[in-house]
Amino acid sequence: MNEDRDTRTRPGPEPGAGQSGAGQRPLSSESAMPRIGDWLHIDAEGMITVYTGKVEVGQNIRTSLAQVVAEELRVSIERVDLVMGDTDLTPFDPGTFGSRTTPIMAPHLRIVAASARELLLDVAAQRWQVSRDELHAADGTILHQASGQSVGFGALTQDRKIEEHYNDAVPVTPSRERTTSSAPFRVRGRALVTGAHRYVTDRTVAGMLAGKVLRPPAAGAVLRSLDTTEADAMPDVVVVREGGFVGVVAPDAPTAARAISVIWAEWHRLEQPSSHDLFSYLRTHPAEPPDGVAEPPVDETGALEVGRAEADLTLCASYTAAYIAHAPPEPRAAIAEWTGGKLTVWTGTQRPFGVRGELALALDIPEERIRVIVPDTGSGYGGKHTGEAAVEAARLARAVCKPVKVVWTREEEFTQAYGRPAAVIDVASGVRSDGSLTAWEFHNYNSGSAGIRTPYAVPNQRIAFQPTKSPLREGSYRALAATANHFARETHMDELAHATGLDPLAFRLRNIREGRLRSVLEATTSRFGWGARPRSPGQGFGIACGTEKNSYVATCAEVAVDQASRRIKVVRVVQAFECGAILNPDAVRQQNEGAIIQGLGGALFEQVRFDNGTILSDRFSRYRVPRFADVPEIEVVLLDRQDLDSAGAGETPIIGVAPAVENAIFDATGVRLRSLPLTSGDGRFVV
């Protein structure tokens, strides 16, 4: 993609620009958007603009979606531009989450683009009065080789919206012939590496002011009294209060920060649990299901009593996972501007239409009067589903009748945002002496049901998830609860392997019936050299595998443990990944590498520490994330299954990291660690 051209012609206004594009695209669901022109436009020059409610948060989906469209229209990717996450310009979309973009949006846009191609062929055939079979599309033109005639896409559309419907039965490029969408590429790569790309934090609006919000000192604290005398006396500072919401608007961010700091507030705080008693609290505080919602489901197959009776060995163990923060490179930020009774907000979120709904509810105005625009954003990891900064900026902007920008500090990001849920998981199993599983009972408290079902063949099993009253705000995180559930399951499988005297790889293979899972397990252990690598004191090897979101992963880890200091170093990680047909292999490889590094944080260091509702790990100096020195040698093996539909690649690659590392630590030390993080935060493990 040419950066200069993209900057000049990108649809949708920059902050402060006019609203000429507003209202041009319907605000309805995807199912009610059957027209090609609702998703794709070809201008008079033959440039192609694609409209999608998905957003780019660092996963490089802007590239792979553009590749799909370019492939079906038989054009270079430089001719394709995406308008993403603009509630006035794009069709409705529930959000960018759950690894749904590649399996759902990519094939949808492929159909739209292929329908446009077929329509252009029909129009050209009618214009020239020739058989359609004599024509083909190439490089933005329709060609008739017999006569030598050609016509550009732009000359056929003449910049008009394509009102014809797309056709789900349209012939798309067979997977074996796909070269554009399977090629390595990066849209806007130059802007990202040179710093030319502007995030919300970089953007400005004419006349824009800075906003800051008064924060409670602890979860659940309620404002009782307030004194804003000093802030009110500051020049050009406006204090805004709406119920429990208190903020300030100032000419610049430093002044706004000073104004907030001199506001005196008294808070009512309820007694809350702390980190040290978290897991006992989760066991004893089940959440009541909402009215009309049944009790949490329990999956049961066979009879556990029978499975236990058939077992030669039974094992029970509990595993825990701490709350962890998303810690995105770009903190939450928003710019809000009111013009003629309409609100426009630029913010980084994974759910632009969801944030539009939040704004409508908070401000008591119709959604049709709200426009949310999402510039390419500096990561989310599931942490930017909500629009707190957008609502705050909009409230402040409405109060002062001027555009206002709110940028969360890193401390606010750690203390006010939701985190990955903590977990307590109880596992009880039975196994025969030959390594065949006979019984499996798995109970997750709090973190969720994602990845909770075992992929292993067990005739008698009971699997349950119990929601609890979480003391901290929690929400989506990369792979959801699949990280905790795979940690518990794959660590327990390792314990069973050692208890029966079997090699951990052989034990897993004995109980796997799923061919795709077996393939990634065999691929990663082959590359790793499982069973053939020489050993030295303090060296350990671990393995884990699993499936989530219809993709499969297997991870091998090598660790080195200093016996005196108990310091852990992850030396090498080999991971095999299969997500069906691969779009853009470089992007899939990068997703795996990023997930492995992020997974090391949750495995070894990351933990939200809190006391009576107050977050103690409120900055990076108190919250350890992986550093360059922590990154091991990483090898990623991709299994490209062009015979299968594409699945998402953003979440599943993280789930095998923690159990593989833990199993390697046990291999090196003989010490079994059942709580995440595995170390005290300084790289040393504590029994």
Buried (B, 14 or more C-beta within 10 A) or exposed (E): BEBEEBEEEBBBBBBBEEBEBBEEBEBEEBEEBBBBBBBBBBBEEBBBBBBBBBBBBBBBBBBBBBBBBBBBBBBEBBBBBBBBBBBBBBBBBBBBBBBBBBBBBBBBBBBBBBBBBBBBBBBBBEEBEBEEEBBBBEBBBBBBEEEEBBBBBBBBBEEEBBEBBBBEEBEBBEBEEBEBBBBEBBBBBEBBEEEEBBBBBEBEBEEBBBBBBBBBEBBBBEBEEBEBEBBBEBEEBBBBBEEEBBBBBBEEBEBBBBBBEBBEBEEEBEEBBBBEEBBEBBBEBBEEEEEEEEEBEEBEEBBBEBBBEBBEEBBEBBBBBBBBBBBBEBBBBBBBBBEEEBBBBBBBBBBBBBBBBBBBEBBEBEBBBBBBBBBBBBBBBBBBBBBBBBBBBBBBBBBBEBBBBBBBBEBBBBBBBBBBBBBBBBBBBBBBEEBBBBBBBBBBBBBBBBBBBBBBBBBBBBBBBBBBEBBBBBBBBBBBBBBBBBBBBBBBBBBBBBBBEBBBBEBBBBBBEEEBBBBBBBBBBBBBEBEEEEEEEBBBBBBBBBBBBBBBBBBBBBBBBEEEEBBBBBBBBBBBBBBBBBBBBBBBBBBBBBBBBBBBBBBBBBBBBBEEBBBBBBEEEEBBBBEEEBBBEBBBBBBBBEEBBBBBBBBBBBBBBBBBBBBBBBBBBEEBBBBBBBBBBEBBBEE
